Amino acid sequence: MLNNVAKAREALTTKSIKVTSLERIRIMHSLRDKYAHLPQQLRFGNVLRDFLALVSTPVCEDDLIIGRYVEKEVNEQEDEECKAFFADWNLYKTTVFSCGHRTLDWERLVKLGLVGIRKEVYQKLGKVSEVEEQNFLNGAILVLDGIIGFIERYAIEAEKCGLYEQSKVLYSIAKSEPKTFYEALQLCWIITFIDCAYVTGNPTLTLGRMDRFLNTYYINDVKNGIVSREKAKAIIIDYYCKHNLIMGVGEHQIGDESNSTGFDRILNFDAPQYLLLAGTDDKGEDGVTELTYLFAECIQPSFKNPVIVVRYYKGMNEKHPKLWEILSAKALASASMMIYNDDDIISAFIRQGVKEKDARNYGHFGCNWADLGHDSIVTYMGPSAFTMARTLPKEERNKIERYNIGKVRYSSPLGYPEEFMNVFGEVISEGGAQNIDDFYNKFEQKFYDFLEYKFRFAKEEVELRKKFGANVLTLGDVLSKRSIENVSATCANGVKYHVEVNGFVGFATVADCFTVVDKLCFIDKSVTLNRLYEATLNDFIGYDDVLEKIESVEKFGSGEECSTSHAKRLALLIGENVSKINRQNEDSGIIIMPSIQSDTWHIKHGKKMGATPDGRRKGEPYSQNVNPAPKRSVNGRVAMLDSLSALPFDYFTSGALNFDVQPDHFKGREGVENFASLIGTYLNKGGLHLQINAVGKEDLIKAKEEKEKYKDLRVRVTGYTGIFVDFPESLQDDIINRMD
């Protein structure tokens, strides 16, 4: 396994940005017109079947888990060939629709196997008479046939290489459902591999709660002498390795073609895959299994994928001290990991009208958002209503409003700090305000009006999709029980919940704006509203006295009562209004998720935004996710966590905290124990989320200047990990500033 781990690390750190899955591109191009006369469902089925019959099936002598692909650094001529493909109206734009940021129905997959799912599709086919429904199900059969044939081709190659056990495993899962842990994990990888390497751009695929749905296989195998604990660990580690071999170089949210591979060249280039561990079960009881320990022990801190999502419940650190120590040590080694608080997430979903059973089975769909597992989909993922309505007359289809995430992200183009400035301007134009309540009331009304619009827009989109549910087929539909039963794509009637994200960008920045206005203009009355507004509009140039007073006000994260109370009030405003909208529309199947989450939009929006009354200057980043604004948490780590603990996180399904720590502060066994105690205490007090960055600030600064010496330096960006030296300078600087 050491050899496989070394090769995976090498793949992450030495690739050129021009490395491309050229074979994939050439095969897809060769199939471009072959089935153009068929409707999308049959075209997709035939294309994927043919593609999987043509693409290479390379095997290496060290492989325990089979499934890797051919890639190469393209020369100038090949680069032009690729660019022509990207610009062309190719199959990825017309037929092989991406449907990323979701969880597949993994439990059904391992329970039935591909052959069992195929049998169910055939049974359903005999019960439908509509042409589009028949096309949908026949397309699904073609996809399943293609995958089965692909596995058999890999089995032949493994046998040729003398990997007889691996070949036997592959032949078995091609013919029936998995019967062992090895077979089940191999099948999961094959589906992951096809989706992430060949089908979906930016797949961001969630792998589900493997420690639960694979545990029975593992326990039985150990009991029957089929697998040892060490052999199982070797299989898991190679499974982890495979996730990293199919990645590119760079970062997808801030990066560009000068420093990043991009999703055209490698579909999975910077996409995370998420593996959920631990948590509670359907009854709210301890859900930790023997496999939880095994998957945790196998985590490789040098890897980017899979991202380990730990579902923590109150007291888990005491019930499973060894597991908690393992996870804490891996986090301090900069493993790609995040931690959710089960109690908060489940409570938040129930507040939104989700049934408790469904809430307890929550999953993850990318970056820093929870979802409702395989029975949910993010509305802006997958084919749109316009795409699905292809059978409408052209003039009718063109009347459909194109679903655009830009219209539903937040109420102001540059996020909620801009909305605060809009409120401030209205207050000034109306002659001022009596107290801070006037600011909150105006802000809340704008927020609620936007939520109403957001819900209305999503509802119209989903209702249209449901009318044409059988018109489009994706890979995820083929594996979904509800999609096959309802003969409908997952983006239509194939899921129980359609999820709309409401990411509150710049939370601490806005909270600090409320704090400063209240403190200076209403409590101390040391600055008038008009003067504070003028100073802000002028980026505080010529208003040094105002800026000095602003800087004297303690901001969120300091542990100070005034700033904490405003952050709490703002969080309640967000949570209660989102819950209100959801409760009013409880039977719609649409859930707006209350989220304090920004990814890297805090940099992009902040760059375009003028100054804000918290003292943030024009062009500077906002606060990120739920973190305090840069350089504002001045009273230490514990004070910051105390401030965060005061927030009503049981309203929120997402609220990422990038927890940056200096590794020198937690050295050795005692350091790990202290760290485990620190984060366990925070979570037991109600903290919602943690993703740990244990990298020294000085190392980051040096890495900017000595790139070659730090090729293996990984840091947390937001919901994913990246290699620091491959980041654009703006992102590097933002991460360094986070350390203060």
matplotlib code that plots the C-alpha trace (Angstrom):
import matplotlib.pyplot as plt

x = [0.0, 2.9, 3.6, 0.0, -0.1, 3.2, 1.8, -1.4, 0.6, 2.8, -0.3, -1.5, 1.7, 3.5, 0.9, 1.0, -2.1, -2.3, -2.8, -6.0, -8.2, -7.7, -8.9, -12.3, -12.5, -11.7, -14.1, -16.9, -16.2, -16.3, -19.8, -21.0, -23.3, -23.8, -27.1, -28.1, -31.4, -32.5, -34.2, -31.9, -32.7, -31.8, -28.9, -27.4, -27.9, -26.2, -23.4, -22.5, -22.7, -20.5, -18.1, -17.5, -16.9, -14.2, -12.4, -9.1, -9.2, -5.7, -4.7, -1.5, 0.2, -0.4, -4.1, -6.5, -9.3, -9.6, -10.5, -8.2, -7.9, -5.5, -4.5, -1.6, -0.1, -1.2, 1.1, 0.2, -1.7, -3.6, -4.4, -6.0, -8.0, -9.3, -10.2, -12.2, -14.1, -14.8, -16.2, -18.2, -21.8, -20.6, -22.2, -21.7, -23.9, -26.6, -26.8, -24.5, -25.9, -24.0, -25.9, -23.2, -23.3, -25.5, -25.6, -26.4, -28.5, -25.5, -27.4, -29.7, -26.7, -24.9, -28.1, -29.3, -26.2, -26.3, -28.1, -30.7, -31.4, -31.5, -34.2, -36.3, -36.0, -37.2, -40.2, -41.2, -40.8, -43.5, -45.9, -45.6, -47.1, -46.0, -43.2, -41.1, -41.4, -40.3, -37.4, -36.4, -36.4, -34.8, -32.1, -31.5, -31.1, -28.5, -26.5, -26.6, -25.5, -22.7, -21.5, -21.7, -19.7, -17.1, -16.6, -16.2, -13.5, -11.7, -12.0, -10.3, -7.4, -6.9, -6.7, -4.1, -2.0, -2.2, -4.5, -6.8, -8.5, -9.3, -10.6, -12.8, -14.3, -15.0, -16.7, -18.8, -20.2, -20.9, -23.1, -24.8, -25.1, -22.0, -21.6, -18.5, -17.0, -14.4, -17.0, -19.3, -16.5, -15.2, -18.7, -19.0, -15.7, -16.6, -19.8, -17.9, -15.1, -17.5, -19.5, -16.4, -14.0, -16.3, -19.8, -20.1, -18.2, -17.5, -19.1, -18.7, -20.1, -21.1, -20.3, -22.8, -22.4, -20.2, -19.3, -23.0, -24.2, -21.0, -20.5, -22.5, -20.4, -17.3, -18.4, -19.6, -16.4, -14.2, -16.4, -16.1, -12.4, -12.9, -11.0, -8.7, -8.7, -5.4, -6.5, -9.6, -7.5, -5.3, -8.4, -9.8, -6.4, -6.3, -9.9, -8.8, -5.8, -8.0, -10.0, -6.8, -5.5, -8.4, -7.8, -6.1, -4.1, -5.2, -8.4, -11.8, -13.4, -10.7, -8.3, -8.3, -6.7, -3.3, -3.0, -5.7, -6.5, -10.3, -13.3, -13.1, -9.7, -10.4, -14.0, -13.0, -10.1, -10.8, -14.1, -14.3, -15.9, -17.4, -17.4, -19.7, -18.6, -20.1, -23.2, -26.5, -28.8, -32.5, -33.5, -31.0, -28.7, -25.0, -24.3, -20.5, -19.5, -16.3, -15.9, -16.0, -12.8, -11.3, -12.2, -10.8, -7.5, -7.0, -7.3, -4.2, -3.5, -1.6, -4.7, -7.3, -10.0, -12.2, -13.2, -14.1, -17.4, -17.6, -21.2, -20.6, -23.2, -23.1, -20.8, -19.3, -15.8, -16.5, -18.3, -15.6, -12.4, -10.1, -12.0, -12.1, -8.4, -7.7, -9.9, -8.3, -4.8, -5.7, -7.2, -4.0, -2.0, -4.1, -6.3, -9.1, -11.9, -14.9, -17.1, -20.9, -22.9, -25.7, -27.9, -27.8, -28.3, -31.2, -32.9, -32.5, -34.0, -37.0, -37.5, -37.8, -40.6, -38.6, -39.8, -37.6, -36.7, -35.5, -33.7, -31.8, -30.6, -29.1, -26.1, -23.9, -23.9, -20.8, -18.6, -20.3, -23.9, -25.9, -28.7, -31.3, -29.2, -30.0, -33.7, -32.9, -31.3, -30.1, -32.5, -29.8, -28.1, -29.1, -31.2, -33.4, -37.1, -36.1, -33.9, -36.6, -39.4, -37.7, -41.0, -42.8, -43.2, -40.3, -42.4, -43.9, -40.5, -39.0, -41.5, -39.9, -37.8, -34.3, -33.4, -30.3, -28.5, -27.4, -31.0, -31.6, -28.2, -29.0, -31.0, -28.2, -25.6, -22.7, -24.3, -25.7, -23.0, -24.3, -27.8, -26.9, -25.5, -28.8, -30.6, -28.2, -28.9, -32.6, -32.4, -30.4, -32.7, -35.7, -34.2, -32.5, -33.6, -34.6, -32.6, -31.0, -34.4, -35.2, -32.1, -33.1, -36.7, -35.7, -33.1, -35.5, -38.2, -35.7, -34.5, -38.0, -39.2, -36.2, -37.0, -40.5, -39.2, -36.7, -39.3, -41.7, -39.1, -37.9, -41.5, -42.3, -39.1, -39.8, -43.4, -42.4, -39.7, -42.2, -44.4, -41.6, -39.9, -39.3, -37.8, -34.3, -32.1, -28.9, -26.6, -28.0, -31.5, -30.6, -29.5, -32.4, -35.3, -37.7, -36.6, -37.3, -40.6, -41.8, -40.1, -38.8, -35.4, -34.1, -34.4, -38.1, -40.2, -37.2, -36.6, -38.7, -37.0, -35.8, -33.2, -32.7, -29.5, -29.7, -26.1, -25.7, -22.5, -20.5, -22.3, -19.7, -19.2, -22.9, -23.1, -20.2, -22.0, -25.0, -22.7, -20.8, -24.0, -25.6, -22.6, -21.4, -24.7, -27.2, -25.5, -22.5, -23.8, -20.2, -20.8, -23.9, -25.6, -25.0, -21.3, -20.8, -22.6, -20.5, -17.3, -18.2, -19.1, -15.7, -13.8, -12.9, -10.5, -10.5, -12.4, -9.6, -11.5, -14.5, -12.3, -10.5, -13.8, -14.9, -11.7, -12.3, -15.6, -15.0, -16.3, -17.8, -15.4, -14.0, -16.3, -17.7, -21.4, -22.6, -21.0, -22.1, -25.7, -25.9, -24.5, -27.1, -29.9, -28.8, -28.6, -32.1, -33.4, -32.0, -33.1, -36.6, -37.4, -36.2, -38.1, -41.2, -41.1, -40.6, -43.4, -45.8, -45.0, -44.5, -46.2, -44.3, -41.3, -39.0, -36.7, -34.8, -31.8, -30.7, -27.0, -24.2, -21.8, -19.8, -17.2, -14.8, -17.5, -16.3, -13.2, -14.9, -17.7, -15.6, -13.2, -16.1, -17.8, -17.2, -16.4, -18.7, -19.4, -17.6, -14.3, -13.8, -12.1, -13.1, -12.2, -11.3, -12.8, -15.9, -15.9, -15.9, -18.6, -19.3, -15.8, -15.2, -14.1, -10.3, -8.2, -11.3, -11.1, -8.6, -9.1, -7.9, -9.3, -11.4, -13.2, -13.9, -15.4, -17.5, -18.9, -19.8, -21.4, -23.9, -25.4, -28.6, -27.0, -30.0, -31.6, -28.9, -28.1, -24.8, -22.4, -18.8, -16.0, -12.5, -10.7, -7.1, -4.6, -0.8, 0.4, 3.2, 0.4, -0.7, 2.5, 2.7, 0.2, -0.7, -1.2, -3.6, -5.5, -5.8, -7.0, -9.5, -10.8, -11.0, -13.1, -15.1, -16.1, -17.1, -19.3, -20.8, -21.8, -23.7, -21.0, -22.3, -19.3, -15.5, -13.0, -9.5, -6.5, -3.3, -0.7, 1.8, 1.4, 5.2, 5.1, 2.4, 4.4, 7.5, 5.6, 4.7, 8.4, 9.7, 7.1, 9.2, 9.9, 6.2, 4.6, 3.0, 1.5, -2.3, -4.7, -8.4, -10.1, -13.7, -15.5, -12.5, -8.7, -6.1, -2.4, -1.4, 1.3, -1.2, -3.6, -3.9, -2.2, -5.5, -6.6, -3.2, -3.3, -6.8, -5.8, -2.7, -4.9, -7.3, -4.5, -4.6]
y = [0.0, 2.4, 2.3, 3.2, 6.0, 7.4, 7.3, 9.0, 11.8, 12.1, 12.5, 15.3, 17.2, 16.7, 16.9, 19.6, 21.8, 20.6, 16.9, 15.9, 12.9, 13.1, 9.6, 10.5, 13.6, 11.7, 8.9, 11.3, 13.3, 10.1, 9.3, 12.9, 12.2, 8.4, 8.5, 12.1, 10.9, 9.4, 11.1, 12.1, 9.1, 6.5, 8.6, 8.8, 5.1, 4.2, 6.7, 5.6, 1.9, 2.5, 4.7, 2.2, -0.5, 1.6, 3.4, 1.8, -0.4, 0.0, -2.1, -1.8, -4.7, -3.0, -2.4, -3.9, -1.7, -1.7, 1.3, 4.0, 5.9, 7.1, 10.7, 12.7, 16.1, 17.4, 19.0, 22.1, 20.3, 18.1, 21.2, 22.8, 19.6, 19.8, 23.5, 22.7, 20.0, 22.3, 25.0, 22.5, 21.7, 18.3, 15.5, 17.0, 19.9, 18.0, 14.5, 13.4, 15.9, 16.6, 16.0, 16.6, 17.7, 14.8, 11.4, 8.3, 5.5, 3.5, 1.2, 0.1, -0.4, -2.8, -4.5, -5.3, -5.0, -3.9, -7.0, -6.6, -3.0, -4.0, -6.6, -4.0, -1.6, -4.4, -5.1, -1.5, -1.3, -4.0, -1.7, 1.6, 2.5, 6.2, 6.5, 8.9, 6.5, 3.6, 5.6, 6.5, 2.9, 1.5, 4.1, 3.0, -0.6, 0.5, 2.3, -0.7, -3.0, -0.7, -0.6, -4.4, -4.8, -2.3, -4.3, -7.5, -5.9, -4.8, -8.4, -9.7, -7.2, -7.9, -11.6, -10.9, -9.1, -12.0, -10.2, -13.2, -12.2, -8.8, -10.4, -12.7, -9.8, -8.0, -11.0, -11.5, -7.9, -8.1, -11.1, -10.6, -8.4, -8.0, -10.7, -9.5, -6.2, -6.3, -6.7, -4.0, -1.4, -2.3, -1.8, 1.6, 2.6, 1.6, 3.7, 6.6, 6.3, 6.3, 9.3, 11.4, 10.5, 10.2, 11.6, 14.6, 17.8, 19.0, 15.8, 16.7, 13.3, 12.2, 8.5, 8.1, 6.5, 3.6, 2.7, 1.9, 0.3, -1.7, -2.7, -6.0, -7.2, -6.4, -8.1, -11.2, -11.4, -11.2, -13.7, -16.2, -15.7, -14.0, -10.9, -9.8, -6.3, -5.6, -6.7, -4.6, -1.6, -2.2, -2.3, 0.9, 2.7, 1.8, 2.9, 6.3, 6.3, 5.9, 9.1, 11.2, 9.7, 11.3, 14.9, 17.8, 20.8, 24.1, 25.4, 25.9, 28.8, 31.4, 29.7, 30.2, 28.5, 30.0, 28.1, 25.4, 22.3, 23.0, 20.7, 20.5, 18.8, 16.5, 16.3, 15.7, 18.1, 19.8, 18.2, 16.7, 13.3, 13.2, 10.1, 10.3, 8.7, 8.2, 10.0, 8.8, 6.2, 6.3, 6.3, 8.9, 6.4, 5.9, 5.0, 4.3, 0.9, -1.1, 0.2, 3.8, 3.1, 1.4, 4.2, 6.7, 4.8, 4.7, 8.5, 9.7, 13.4, 13.9, 13.2, 15.7, 13.1, 11.7, 14.5, 12.8, 14.2, 13.3, 13.3, 14.2, 13.9, 15.3, 13.2, 11.2, 12.1, 10.5, 7.4, 6.8, 8.4, 6.3, 7.2, 10.9, 10.8, 9.2, 11.8, 14.7, 13.5, 13.2, 16.7, 18.1, 16.4, 18.5, 15.6, 16.6, 16.5, 18.4, 17.8, 18.4, 18.5, 15.9, 17.6, 21.0, 19.7, 17.3, 20.0, 22.5, 20.2, 19.5, 23.2, 23.4, 20.9, 17.8, 14.6, 13.4, 10.1, 11.9, 14.5, 11.8, 10.4, 13.7, 13.6, 16.1, 17.6, 19.6, 22.3, 23.1, 22.0, 19.2, 17.7, 14.9, 12.1, 10.3, 11.3, 15.0, 17.2, 20.7, 22.5, 24.2, 20.9, 18.7, 19.4, 22.5, 22.7, 24.3, 21.3, 18.8, 20.5, 19.5, 17.9, 21.2, 23.3, 25.7, 28.8, 27.3, 26.1, 29.5, 31.0, 29.1, 31.3, 29.9, 28.8, 30.8, 30.5, 34.1, 35.2, 33.2, 33.4, 36.4, 39.6, 42.0, 41.1, 41.4, 39.7, 40.8, 43.4, 45.3, 44.8, 46.4, 49.4, 49.6, 49.7, 52.3, 54.5, 54.2, 55.1, 58.2, 59.3, 58.9, 61.3, 58.8, 56.2, 56.2, 53.0, 50.0, 48.2, 50.4, 48.9, 45.4, 45.8, 47.1, 44.4, 41.7, 42.9, 42.8, 39.4, 38.0, 39.5, 37.8, 34.4, 34.6, 35.4, 32.6, 30.0, 31.1, 30.9, 27.4, 26.2, 27.2, 25.5, 22.2, 22.1, 22.4, 19.7, 17.3, 17.7, 16.4, 14.0, 11.2, 13.4, 13.3, 10.6, 10.9, 8.4, 9.1, 8.4, 4.8, 4.0, 5.7, 3.6, 6.6, 7.6, 4.1, 3.7, 7.1, 6.9, 10.4, 12.1, 12.9, 16.6, 16.1, 13.3, 11.2, 12.7, 13.6, 16.9, 19.7, 21.8, 25.5, 26.9, 30.3, 31.0, 34.1, 35.7, 37.9, 37.0, 38.4, 41.5, 42.3, 41.5, 43.9, 46.6, 46.3, 46.4, 49.5, 51.4, 50.5, 51.2, 54.5, 56.0, 54.9, 53.7, 56.1, 58.7, 59.6, 59.6, 60.6, 58.3, 60.8, 61.1, 57.3, 56.9, 59.6, 58.1, 54.7, 55.9, 57.7, 54.6, 56.5, 58.7, 62.0, 60.4, 59.1, 60.0, 57.9, 55.0, 55.2, 55.0, 52.0, 50.2, 50.7, 48.7, 45.0, 42.8, 39.4, 36.7, 38.7, 37.3, 40.7, 40.9, 43.6, 42.1, 38.6, 39.7, 41.3, 38.2, 36.1, 38.5, 38.4, 34.6, 34.4, 36.8, 34.5, 31.2, 32.2, 33.8, 30.8, 28.5, 30.6, 30.3, 26.6, 26.0, 28.0, 25.7, 22.4, 20.2, 21.6, 19.2, 22.3, 23.1, 26.4, 25.6, 28.3, 28.5, 30.8, 29.9, 31.8, 29.5, 32.0, 34.5, 36.6, 37.4, 37.9, 40.0, 41.9, 42.9, 44.7, 46.1, 49.5, 50.0, 48.9, 50.6, 47.8, 49.4, 47.1, 49.0, 49.1, 45.9, 43.9, 40.4, 39.9, 37.5, 33.9, 31.4, 31.7, 32.9, 36.3, 38.9, 38.9, 40.2, 40.9, 37.9, 39.5, 37.8, 34.3, 31.0, 30.3, 33.7, 33.1, 29.7, 31.1, 33.8, 31.1, 28.9, 31.7, 31.5, 29.5, 26.9, 24.6, 26.7, 26.1, 23.2, 24.8, 27.2, 26.3, 27.3, 27.3, 26.6, 27.6, 26.5, 26.6, 23.0, 24.0, 24.6, 21.0, 18.9, 15.2, 13.0, 15.7, 18.2, 15.9, 15.3, 19.0, 19.6, 16.8, 18.3, 21.8, 20.9, 18.3, 21.0, 23.4, 20.8, 19.6, 23.3, 23.4, 24.3, 23.5, 22.7, 22.6, 22.1, 22.2, 23.9, 23.0, 24.8, 27.4, 30.9, 31.2, 28.1, 29.6, 32.8, 30.9, 28.7, 31.7, 32.4, 28.8, 26.9, 23.8, 23.2, 23.2, 21.2, 18.9, 21.7, 21.2, 23.7, 24.0, 26.3, 26.0, 22.6, 21.1, 21.0, 22.1, 22.4, 25.9, 26.6, 25.9, 28.6, 32.1, 34.7, 36.3, 33.0, 32.4, 35.9, 35.3, 32.1, 33.7, 36.6, 34.0, 32.9, 36.2]
z = [0.0, 0.6, -3.1, -4.0, -1.5, -2.8, -6.4, -5.4, -3.6, -6.7, -8.9, -6.7, -6.6, -9.9, -12.7, -15.3, -15.6, -19.2, -18.2, -19.9, -20.2, -23.9, -24.7, -23.1, -25.3, -28.5, -27.9, -27.0, -30.1, -32.2, -30.8, -31.3, -34.2, -34.0, -32.1, -32.9, -34.3, -31.0, -28.1, -25.2, -23.0, -25.7, -27.0, -23.5, -22.9, -26.3, -25.9, -22.4, -23.4, -26.4, -24.5, -21.8, -24.4, -26.1, -23.3, -21.9, -18.8, -17.4, -14.4, -12.3, -10.4, -7.0, -7.5, -4.9, -6.0, -9.8, -11.9, -13.2, -16.5, -19.1, -19.1, -20.7, -20.9, -24.3, -26.8, -28.8, -31.5, -29.0, -27.0, -30.0, -30.6, -27.0, -27.3, -30.4, -28.5, -25.6, -27.9, -30.0, -29.1, -27.8, -26.0, -22.6, -23.7, -25.4, -24.0, -21.1, -18.6, -15.5, -12.3, -9.6, -6.0, -4.8, -3.1, -5.1, -3.7, -2.5, -0.2, -3.0, -5.3, -2.9, -1.9, -5.4, -7.5, -11.1, -12.2, -9.6, -10.5, -14.1, -13.3, -11.5, -14.5, -16.8, -14.5, -14.6, -18.4, -18.7, -16.9, -18.9, -22.3, -22.8, -25.3, -23.2, -20.2, -22.3, -23.7, -20.1, -18.9, -22.1, -21.8, -18.2, -19.3, -21.9, -19.2, -16.9, -19.7, -20.5, -16.9, -16.5, -19.8, -18.5, -15.3, -17.3, -19.5, -16.3, -15.0, -18.1, -17.8, -14.1, -14.9, -17.6, -15.1, -12.6, -10.3, -9.9, -6.7, -8.1, -11.3, -9.3, -7.4, -10.7, -12.3, -9.3, -9.2, -12.9, -12.4, -9.1, -6.0, -3.8, -1.2, 0.5, 1.8, -0.9, -3.6, -2.3, -2.0, -5.5, -6.9, -5.2, -6.7, -10.3, -10.1, -8.5, -11.1, -14.1, -12.7, -11.7, -14.5, -17.5, -17.0, -14.7, -14.7, -11.2, -9.8, -6.1, -5.3, -1.8, -1.0, 1.8, 5.2, 4.2, 7.7, 8.2, 4.9, 4.5, 8.1, 8.0, 5.0, 6.9, 10.2, 8.4, 6.4, 9.5, 11.3, 8.3, 7.8, 4.4, 5.3, 8.1, 9.6, 8.0, 4.6, 4.9, 5.8, 2.7, 0.5, 2.0, 1.6, -2.0, -2.4, -1.0, -3.4, -6.4, -5.6, -5.9, -9.2, -11.1, -10.1, -11.8, -10.6, -9.1, -7.6, -9.2, -7.5, -7.9, -10.3, -14.1, -17.1, -16.3, -13.0, -13.0, -15.1, -15.2, -15.4, -19.2, -19.3, -16.3, -15.2, -11.5, -11.5, -8.2, -7.1, -3.6, -2.9, 0.6, 2.9, 6.0, 9.2, 12.7, 13.8, 15.1, 13.6, 12.7, 16.3, 17.4, 19.1, 18.6, 15.0, 15.3, 13.9, 13.7, 10.1, 11.5, 13.3, 10.2, 7.8, 10.3, 10.8, 7.0, 6.5, 4.6, 5.5, 2.3, 0.2, -1.0, -1.4, 0.0, 2.3, 5.6, 7.0, 10.6, 12.0, 15.7, 18.4, 21.9, 24.1, 21.2, 22.4, 25.7, 24.3, 21.8, 23.1, 20.9, 17.8, 18.8, 19.4, 16.0, 14.2, 16.1, 15.3, 11.6, 11.7, 13.2, 10.4, 8.0, 6.8, 4.5, 7.0, 8.4, 11.4, 11.6, 14.8, 14.4, 17.0, 15.2, 11.7, 12.5, 14.6, 11.7, 9.2, 11.4, 11.8, 8.0, 8.0, 7.2, 8.8, 11.6, 10.0, 6.9, 9.0, 10.8, 7.5, 6.4, 4.1, 2.3, -1.2, -1.4, 0.1, 3.4, 3.0, 4.4, 2.4, 2.8, 1.2, -2.0, -1.8, -2.3, -5.0, -5.2, -7.5, -9.6, -10.3, -13.2, -16.3, -16.1, -17.0, -20.4, -21.2, -20.1, -22.0, -25.3, -26.6, -26.4, -29.6, -29.9, -29.3, -26.1, -24.9, -25.4, -22.9, -20.1, -17.9, -17.7, -14.2, -13.2, -9.9, -10.3, -9.8, -6.6, -4.8, -2.6, -2.7, -3.7, -6.4, -4.0, -1.1, 2.2, 3.1, 0.0, 1.3, 4.6, 2.7, 0.8, 4.1, 5.4, 2.4, 2.8, 6.5, 5.6, 2.7, 5.1, 7.7, 10.0, 12.6, 16.2, 17.1, 15.7, 15.4, 12.4, 10.6, 11.6, 10.5, 7.0, 6.6, 7.7, 5.2, 2.3, 3.4, 3.7, 0.4, -1.3, 0.3, -1.0, -4.5, -4.3, -3.2, -5.9, -8.6, -7.4, -7.2, -10.8, -12.0, -10.1, -11.2, -14.9, -14.5, -13.1, -16.2, -18.3, -15.8, -18.2, -21.0, -19.6, -18.2, -16.2, -14.5, -11.0, -12.3, -13.3, -9.8, -8.0, -6.7, -6.7, -10.3, -11.6, -9.7, -10.9, -14.3, -13.7, -13.5, -10.0, -10.8, -11.2, -9.5, -8.7, -5.2, -2.2, -1.5, -3.8, -1.9, -2.4, -0.8, 0.9, 1.6, 3.8, 2.5, 4.8, 8.1, 10.5, 8.3, 8.5, 12.2, 12.8, 10.8, 13.1, 16.1, 15.0, 14.0, 17.3, 19.5, 17.9, 16.7, 19.3, 22.5, 22.7, 20.3, 19.4, 15.6, 13.7, 11.3, 8.5, 9.2, 9.5, 6.2, 4.5, 5.9, 4.6, 1.1, 1.0, 2.1, 5.3, 3.4, 5.3, 8.2, 10.4, 13.5, 12.5, 11.5, 14.9, 16.7, 14.5, 15.3, 19.1, 18.9, 19.6, 16.8, 16.5, 17.7, 20.5, 23.1, 23.9, 24.8, 22.4, 19.3, 20.3, 20.9, 17.4, 15.8, 17.6, 16.6, 13.0, 13.0, 14.5, 11.8, 9.1, 10.7, 11.7, 8.3, 6.3, 8.7, 8.2, 4.4, 4.6, 7.1, 5.0, 2.1, 3.9, 1.4, -1.6, -1.4, -1.7, 1.2, 1.4, 3.5, 6.0, 5.6, 6.8, 4.0, 1.4, -0.2, -1.8, -2.8, 0.1, -1.9, -5.3, -4.0, -1.5, -4.4, -6.1, -3.0, -1.5, 2.2, 4.9, 8.3, 10.2, 9.0, 6.1, 3.3, -0.4, -2.2, 0.9, 1.4, 3.6, 6.4, 5.2, 6.1, 9.9, 10.7, 12.3, 9.9, 9.2, 12.2, 14.3, 16.6, 18.9, 22.2, 21.4, 20.2, 23.2, 23.0, 19.4, 20.1, 22.9, 20.6, 18.1, 20.7, 21.5, 18.0, 17.5, 15.2, 15.6, 12.9, 10.3, 8.1, 7.1, 8.9, 8.1, 10.5, 9.1, 12.3, 11.7, 14.4, 14.7, 14.8, 17.3, 19.8, 19.8, 19.6, 20.7, 22.4, 25.0, 22.2, 20.5, 23.7, 24.4, 20.8, 21.0, 24.3, 22.8, 19.8, 21.7, 24.2, 21.4, 19.7, 23.0, 23.6, 20.3, 17.8, 14.3, 12.2, 12.1, 9.4, 10.7, 9.1, 11.1, 9.1, 10.4, 9.0, 8.5, 6.4, 4.2, 3.7, 2.8, 0.4, -1.7, -2.3, -2.3, -4.2, -5.0, -1.3, -0.4, -3.2, -0.6, 1.6, 1.8, 3.3, 3.7, 1.2, 2.2, 1.8, 0.1, 0.5, -2.0, -2.5, -1.4, -4.0, -6.8, -5.6, -7.2, -5.1, -4.0, -2.4, -0.8, 0.8, 2.0, 3.7, 5.3, 6.6, 8.1, 10.4, 12.3]

ax = plt.figure().add_subplot(projection="3d")
ax.plot(x, y, z, "-o")
ax.set_aspect("equal")
plt.show()
